[in-house]
Amino acid sequence: MIAISESAQGHFAKLLADQPEGTHIRVFVINPGTATAECGVSYCPPDAVEADDIQLEFTGFKAMVDEKSAPFLEDAEIDYVADQLGSQLTLKAPNAKMRKVADDAPLLERLDYVIQAEINPQLASHGGHIVLTELTDDGVAVIQFGGGCNGCSMVDVTLKDGIETQLLERFAGEITGVRDATEHEHGDHSYQ
């Protein structure tokens, strides 16, 4: 579920050595499955362990994960890097904003997952996003652009060279194309 690098395990063990006996860490997601999802790590004293917590064993400590956060922490990674400039603890949880779907889930669910987990984070740097509105009988994924993408002069390039290429590669043999259903209106919101 969660991979914690050796350097991060050492860092946590060192921090926990100064805490009361039996204290471990808690890894959690606030607002899991939403656009505002945030991941965190905190101390977890013995009296804060819940009966339904998932307990993950690491070198010198345990990581507690609450039942609600668990599916959103699938494939999460925690790393600790120290260099001349200082140190940094990173937690990457690619499924925090949307629960990972099974490989055999319906095509619509798998498409939506890839859009939310991979494509929208790329578009977010331009203030944009897309929404899957339909999957036609002939396998065309119909999307709608929003935010800064609506009215952007590069939307056709983004659609054909970016989104469609990525989705056709990922879902080869399952979809035949991607079509934009957006009524593009240029405005102050558009990224240029």
Secondary structure by P-SEA (a helix, b strand, c coil): cccccaaaaaaaaaaaccccccbbbbbbbccccccccccbbbbbccccccccbbbbbcccbbbbbcccccccccbbbbbbbbcccbbbbbbbbcccccccccccccaaaaaaaaaaccccccccccccccccccccccbbbbbbbccccccccaaaaaaaccaaaaaaaaaccccccccccccccccccccc
